[in-house]
C-alpha cells in the first residue's frame, strides 16, 4: 500500500519558514505545497487542502492570526498562517472585518474556509487559549500545541476545549499536534478534541492527547447524531480518564493509536455509533472499548489490536465493556486507502512521530518512521473517483429496471410543513418532500446492502429548475458518489450500500423532490 502523502510536507515547511523570516510573501505553488497531504476521512467530500494556493503570512500573536483572517478579500480566500511563539489571552484580541468573525477569548474560525494554521520555527503554543471552528470548512491545523484550556476558573476559553468544532463544520485535518490539560472537569477543563452539531469529514493524525479527564467526543448528547466520518490514526492518548473518543452516532475509523493509562474508559461507542478499531495498542488501562454510561448501545468492528495489562469491568445496566475478549458486532466499510502498522510496533512508531515539533515524521505502514520527502515519485496523489471516468455509467442513459426505492425506507435532514420523506418513494409525482429551508438532504434506505448505480431525482410540477448544486453520498461510508447541479438522472460506479443520500447544497428557491428513484444499472 502507498505511503501517506503527508511525507511531502517537511521540505515545504522549511521553505515557508525561511521565506517568512526574510519578509518574503510566498507564491501560490509554495503555499500549496505546505498544506497538502490529508489522510483518512478528511480526504473525502472533496478533500481537505486548507490554505493551499493562497498567500502565506507569519503571526506571533493571536491578534495577528485574527488580522490575517480579517485581511482576506473574502471569507473563503485561501491563506496559510505560520505561527511561532506563545499565543495567549494577553496577545489575542477581537478583530473585525467582512471576511471574519473573531473573539477575544479564543482563536475563532467562524464562517470561514480554506485556512491552514501551522506551527513553524521554535514552535507554536496556544496557552490557555482554545481553537474554535464553527460553520466553517476546509481547515488544516498542524504542528501546534494547545494546552490548559479551561471552562471554569480563570482565564476561560472555548468552553474548555483545546480544539472544538460545532455547527455545520466540514473537512478538518488536525495533524502532528499536542493537546493537553492539567486535570479533569473538577479542575476546570473539558475535552481536548470535540465535534458537535453536524461536524463531518475530520481526521486527527500523529497527535498527542494527554493529562485530561476527557479526550474528546463526537456528538454533544444522545440526540446529536448528525456528526461522523472521523478518522483517528497514529495518536497517543495518555493519562486520560475517558472519551478516547466518545462516539454518539456516526462512523469513526480508529487505527494504529497508542492508548496508555486510560483510567476509567476508552473508546465509548454509543447511541448507534459504529467504530472500526484496527491495530491499536492498549496499555495499562481499563475498559478501553465498549458502551459506557448509557443504555443506548453503539457497535464496533475490531481486528489486530493488542491489549497489554487491560482490565475490564463486569457488564451492567449502563455499561457494556467489549472485553475481556473483544469481538466485532458490526461491519464498517472504509472508502479511502490507508497503511496499517502492526500493533506490536505502534508504541515505538507513535513515540517517534506523534505530537508537535517532531519534524512531521510519519509511518509508511512498515513500522518505520519516515521523514517527509516531497520529491518521492512513488507517492501518488490521493484522488476521489473520477466523475469523468469513461467506465462510469452514462448519466444521460434513461433509467431501466426496477425502481429500488419503492418499498424502501426514507428519512432526511428536515422537512417542510405538509411534506413527508416517504413522498419521494411512493411513485406519485403529485406528492413531494421539501427541506425546512432552501437546502437539506433526503435519503433512501434498505434493511440490507443494495447495489445502486444510478438515481433519478424528479422535481414536483412547477418547481423544475429549483435545485442548484447537489451531492450524492454513500451514507454508510461517507463517500461522495457524485456531485453536480440540477435534477434528473445521475450515474456513478455501482456501489453496495444500505442508505444513499441526495444532499441539496444550493437552490434558487424551496426544492420540491417528488421522487428519489434508485436503480441497479
Long-range contacts (C-beta under 8 A, 24 or more apart in sequence): 1-337, 1-338, 1-339, 1-365, 2-337, 2-339, 2-378, 2-379, 2-380, 3-339, 3-362, 3-364, 3-365, 3-370, 3-376, 3-378, 3-379, 4-37, 4-39, 4-338, 4-339, 4-362, 4-364, 5-36, 5-37, 5-39, 5-379, 5-380, 5-381, 5-382, 6-37, 6-38, 6-39, 6-175, 6-205, 6-206, 6-360, 6-362, 6-372, 7-37, 7-362, 7-364, 7-370, 7-371, 7-372, 7-373, 7-374, 7-376, 7-379, 8-33, 8-36, 8-37, 8-372, 8-373, 8-374, 8-376, 8-379, 9-33, 9-34, 9-36, 9-37, 9-142, 9-360, 9-372, 9-374, 10-359, 10-360, 10-371, 10-372, 10-373, 10-374, 11-372, 11-373, 11-374, 11-375, 12-374, 13-118, 13-120, 13-143, 13-360, 16-56, 16-80, 16-82, 16-118, 16-120, 17-82, 17-120, 17-121, 19-56, 20-56, 20-57, 20-58, 20-82, 20-120, 21-58, 21-121, 25-55, 25-56, 25-57, 26-55, 26-56, 28-53, 28-54, 30-56, 31-55, 31-56, 31-78, 31-80, 33-374, 34-80, 34-116, 34-118, 35-80, 35-116, 35-118, 35-140, 38-140, 38-173, 38-175, 38-203, 38-382, 39-173, 39-203, 39-205, 39-231, 39-233, 39-336, 39-338, 40-203, 40-205, 40-230, 40-231, 40-233, 40-253, 40-336, 40-338, 41-200, 41-201, 41-202, 41-203, 41-229, 41-230, 41-231, 41-253, 41-336, 41-478, 42-171, 42-172, 42-173, 42-201, 42-202, 42-203, 42-231, 43-203, 43-336, 43-382, 43-384, 44-201, 44-229, 44-335, 44-336, 44-384, 44-478, 44-479, 44-480, 45-170, 45-171, 45-200, 45-201, 45-229, 45-471, 45-478, 45-480, 46-171, 46-384, 46-480, 46-483, 47-171, 47-382, 47-384, 48-138, 48-139, 48-140, 48-171, 48-172, 48-173, 48-201, 48-203, 49-114, 49-138, 49-140, 50-78, 50-80, 50-114, 50-115, 50-116, 50-138, 50-139, 50-140, 50-173, 51-78, 51-79, 51-80, 51-81, 51-114, 51-115, 51-116, 51-140, 52-78, 52-80, 52-114, 52-116, 53-78, 54-78, 54-79, 54-80, 54-114, 55-79, 55-80, 56-80, 56-81, 56-82, 57-81, 57-82, 58-82, 58-83, 58-84, 58-120, 59-83, 59-84, 60-84, 60-85, 61-85, 61-87, 61-91, 61-92, 62-87, 62-88, 62-91, 62-92, 62-93, 62-107, 62-126, 62-129, 63-91, 63-92, 63-93, 63-95, 65-92, 65-107, 65-117, 66-92, 66-93, 66-94, 66-95, 66-100, 66-102, 66-107, 66-108, 67-95, 69-95, 69-97, 69-99, 69-100, 69-102, 69-109, 69-112, 69-115, 70-95, 70-96, 70-97, 70-99, 70-100, 70-102, 71-97, 71-99, 72-99, 72-100, 73-99, 74-98, 74-99, 75-99, 75-100, 75-111, 75-112, 75-113, 76-112, 76-113, 76-114, 77-114, 78-114, 78-115, 79-114, 79-115, 79-116, 80-115, 80-116, 80-118, 81-115, 81-116, 81-117, 81-118, 82-118, 82-119, 82-120, 82-121, 83-117, 83-118, 83-119, 83-120, 83-124, 83-144, 84-119, 84-120, 84-121, 84-122, 84-123, 84-124, 85-122, 85-124, 85-125, 86-125, 86-127, 87-124, 87-125, 87-126, 87-127, 87-129, 88-126, 88-127, 88-128, 88-129, 89-128, 89-129, 89-155, 89-157, 92-129, 103-132, 105-129, 105-155, 105-156, 105-157, 105-158, 106-130, 106-131, 106-132, 106-157, 106-158, 107-131, 107-132, 108-132, 108-134, 109-133, 109-134, 109-136, 109-139, 110-134, 110-135, 110-136, 111-135, 111-136, 112-136, 113-137, 113-138, 113-139, 114-138, 115-139, 115-140, 116-140, 116-141, 116-142, 117-141, 117-142, 117-144, 118-142, 118-143, 118-144, 119-143, 119-144, 119-145, 119-356, 119-357, 123-356, 123-357, 124-356, 126-162, 128-155, 128-157, 129-157, 129-158, 130-157, 130-158, 130-159, 130-160, 130-161, 130-162, 130-163, 130-164, 131-158, 131-162, 131-163, 131-164, 132-158, 132-161, 132-164, 133-163, 133-164, 133-165, 133-166, 133-169, 133-172, 134-165, 134-166, 134-167, 134-169, 135-167, 135-168, 135-169, 136-169, 136-170, 137-169, 137-170, 137-171, 138-170, 138-171, 139-169, 139-171, 139-172, 139-173, 140-172, 140-173, 140-174, 140-175, 141-172, 141-173, 141-174, 141-175, 141-177, 142-173, 142-174, 142-175, 142-176, 142-177, 142-360, 143-175, 143-176, 143-177, 143-356, 143-357, 143-360, 144-177, 144-178, 144-356, 145-177, 145-178, 145-179, 145-180, 145-356, 145-357, 146-177, 146-178, 146-179, 146-180, 146-192, 147-178, 147-179, 147-180, 147-181, 147-182, 148-180, 148-181, 148-182, 148-189, 149-181, 149-189, 149-190, 150-188, 150-189, 151-188, 151-189, 151-190, 152-188, 153-187, 153-188, 156-188, 159-190, 160-188, 160-189, 160-190, 160-191, 161-190, 161-191, 161-192, 161-193, 161-194, 162-191, 162-192, 162-193, 163-192, 163-193, 163-194, 164-191, 164-194, 164-196, 165-194, 165-195, 165-196, 165-199, 165-202, 166-194, 166-195, 166-196, 166-197, 166-199, 166-220, 167-196, 167-197, 167-198, 167-199, 168-197, 168-198, 168-199, 169-195, 169-198, 169-199, 169-200, 169-202, 170-199, 170-200, 170-201, 171-201, 171-202, 172-199, 172-201, 172-202, 172-203, 173-202, 173-203, 173-205, 174-202, 174-203, 174-204, 174-205, 174-207, 175-203, 175-204, 175-205, 175-206, 175-207, 175-360, 176-205, 176-206, 176-207, 176-353, 176-354, 176-355, 176-356, 176-358, 176-360, 177-207, 177-208, 177-355, 177-356, 178-207, 178-208, 178-210, 178-355, 178-356, 179-207, 179-208, 179-209, 179-210, 179-212, 180-208, 180-209, 180-210, 180-211, 180-212, 181-211, 181-212, 181-213, 182-211, 183-211, 183-212, 183-213, 184-212, 184-213, 184-214, 184-241, 185-213, 185-214, 186-213, 187-213, 189-213, 189-214, 190-214, 191-215, 191-216, 191-217, 191-243, 192-216, 193-245, 194-220, 195-219, 195-227, 195-230, 196-220, 196-224, 196-227, 197-224, 197-226, 197-227, 198-226, 198-227, 199-227, 200-226, 200-227, 200-228, 200-229, 200-230, 200-250, 200-478, 201-229, 201-230, 201-478, 202-229, 202-230, 202-231, 203-230, 203-231, 203-232, 203-233, 204-230, 204-231, 204-232, 204-233, 204-235, 205-231, 205-232, 205-233, 205-234, 205-235, 206-233, 206-234, 206-235, 206-350, 206-353, 206-354, 206-355, 206-358, 206-360, 206-361, 206-362, 207-235, 207-236, 207-354, 207-355, 208-235, 208-236, 208-238, 208-354, 208-355, 208-356, 209-235, 209-236, 209-237, 209-238, 209-240, 209-244, 210-236, 210-237, 210-238, 210-239, 210-240, 211-238, 211-239, 211-240, 212-239, 212-240, 212-241, 213-240, 213-241, 213-242, 214-240, 214-241, 214-242, 214-243, 214-246, 215-240, 215-242, 215-243, 215-244, 215-245, 215-246, 216-243, 216-244, 216-245, 216-246, 217-243, 217-245, 217-246, 217-247, 217-248, 218-245, 218-246, 218-247, 218-248, 218-249, 218-250, 218-252, 218-273, 219-246, 219-247, 219-248, 219-249, 219-250, 219-271, 219-273, 220-248, 221-248, 222-248, 222-270, 222-271, 222-294, 222-296, 224-248, 224-249, 225-249, 225-250, 225-271, 225-272, 226-250, 226-413, 228-252, 228-273, 228-478, 229-477, 229-478, 231-255, 232-257, 233-257, 233-338, 234-341, 234-346, 234-349, 234-350, 234-353, 234-354, 234-362, 234-363, 235-350, 235-354, 236-260, 236-350, 236-351, 236-354, 236-355, 237-262, 237-266, 239-263, 241-265, 242-266, 242-268, 242-292, 243-268, 244-268, 244-288, 246-270, 247-271, 247-273, 247-275, 247-298, 248-272, 248-273, 248-298, 249-273, 250-274, 251-275, 251-276, 251-332, 251-476, 251-477, 251-478, 252-276, 253-278, 253-332, 253-334, 254-278, 254-280, 255-279, 255-280, 255-338, 255-340, 256-280, 256-340, 256-341, 256-343, 256-346, 256-349, 256-350, 256-363, 257-281, 257-346, 257-350, 258-283, 258-346, 258-347, 258-350, 258-351, 258-354, 259-283, 259-285, 259-288, 260-284, 260-285, 260-347, 261-285, 262-286, 262-287, 262-288, 265-290, 265-292, 265-293, 267-300, 268-292, 268-293, 268-298, 269-298, 269-299, 269-300, 270-294, 270-296, 270-297, 270-298, 271-296, 271-298, 272-296, 272-297, 272-298, 273-298, 273-299, 274-298, 274-299, 274-300, 274-301, 274-330, 274-332, 275-299, 275-300, 275-301, 275-332, 276-300, 276-301, 276-332, 276-334, 277-301, 277-302, 277-303, 277-305, 278-302, 278-303, 278-304, 278-305, 278-340, 279-303, 279-304, 279-305, 279-340, 279-341, 279-342, 279-343, 279-346, 280-305, 280-306, 280-343, 280-346, 281-305, 281-306, 281-308, 281-343, 281-344, 281-346, 281-347, 282-306, 282-307, 282-308, 282-310, 283-308, 283-309, 283-310, 283-347, 284-308, 284-309, 284-310, 285-309, 285-310, 285-311, 286-310, 286-311, 286-312, 286-313, 287-311, 287-312, 287-313, 287-319, 287-321, 287-323, 288-323, 289-321, 289-322, 289-323, 289-326, 290-319, 290-320, 290-321, 290-322, 290-323, 291-319, 291-320, 292-318, 292-319, 292-320, 292-321, 293-318, 293-319, 294-318, 299-329, 299-330, 300-326, 300-328, 300-329, 300-330, 301-328, 301-329, 301-330, 301-331, 301-332, 302-326, 302-327, 302-328, 303-328, 304-340, 304-342, 304-343, 305-343, 306-343, 306-344, 306-346, 332-477, 333-476, 333-477, 334-477, 335-474, 335-477, 335-478, 335-479, 336-382, 337-382, 339-363, 339-364, 339-365, 340-365, 341-365, 341-366, 341-367, 342-367, 384-480, 385-481, 385-492, 385-493, 387-482, 387-483, 387-484, 387-492, 389-493, 391-493, 392-491, 392-492, 392-493, 393-453, 393-454, 393-491, 393-492, 393-493, 393-494, 393-521, 394-491, 395-454, 395-482, 395-488, 395-489, 395-490, 395-491, 396-489, 397-454, 397-489, 397-491, 398-489, 399-454, 399-456, 399-489, 399-517, 399-519, 400-519, 400-521, 401-519, 401-520, 401-521, 402-519, 402-520, 403-427, 403-517, 403-518, 403-519, 404-444, 404-446, 404-450, 404-452, 404-517, 404-518, 404-519, 404-520, 405-444, 405-515, 405-516, 405-517, 405-518, 408-444, 408-445, 408-446, 408-450, 408-518, 409-444, 409-445, 409-446, 409-447, 410-442, 410-443, 410-444, 410-445, 410-516, 411-442, 411-443, 411-445, 412-440, 412-441, 412-442, 412-443, 413-440, 413-441, 413-442, 414-440, 416-510, 419-512, 423-514, 424-513, 424-514, 424-515, 424-516, 425-515, 425-516, 427-515, 428-514, 429-458, 429-460, 429-461, 429-514, 429-515, 430-460, 430-461, 430-514, 431-514, 432-459, 432-460, 432-463, 432-512, 432-513, 432-514, 433-512, 433-513, 434-510, 434-511, 434-512, 434-513, 435-504, 435-510, 435-511, 437-510, 438-504, 438-506, 438-507, 438-509, 438-510, 438-511, 439-504, 439-505, 439-506, 439-507, 440-503, 440-504, 440-511, 441-473, 441-501, 441-502, 441-503, 441-504, 442-501, 442-502, 442-513, 442-516, 443-475, 443-499, 443-500, 443-501, 443-502, 444-499, 444-500, 444-516, 444-518, 445-475, 445-498, 445-499, 445-500, 446-498, 446-499, 447-498, 448-498, 449-496, 449-497, 449-498, 450-496, 450-497, 450-498, 450-518, 450-520, 451-494, 451-495, 451-496, 451-520, 452-494, 452-495, 452-497, 452-500, 452-518, 452-519, 452-520, 453-491, 453-492, 453-493, 453-494, 453-495, 453-519, 453-520, 453-521, 454-489, 454-490, 454-491, 454-492, 454-518, 454-519, 454-520, 454-521, 455-489, 455-490, 455-500, 455-502, 455-516, 455-517, 455-518, 455-519, 456-488, 456-489, 456-490, 456-515, 456-516, 456-517, 456-519, 457-487, 457-488, 457-490, 457-502, 457-513, 457-515, 457-516, 457-517, 458-487, 458-513, 458-514, 458-515, 458-516, 458-517, 459-487, 459-511, 459-512, 459-513, 459-514, 460-512, 460-513, 460-514, 461-514, 462-512, 463-509, 463-510, 463-511, 463-512, 465-508, 466-507, 466-508, 466-509, 466-510, 466-511, 466-512, 467-504, 467-507, 467-511, 467-513, 468-504, 468-505, 468-506, 468-507, 468-508, 469-504, 469-505, 469-506, 470-502, 470-503, 470-504, 470-505, 470-506, 471-502, 471-503, 471-505, 472-500, 472-501, 472-502, 472-503, 473-500, 473-501, 473-503, 474-500, 475-499, 475-500, 475-501, 487-513, 494-520, 494-521
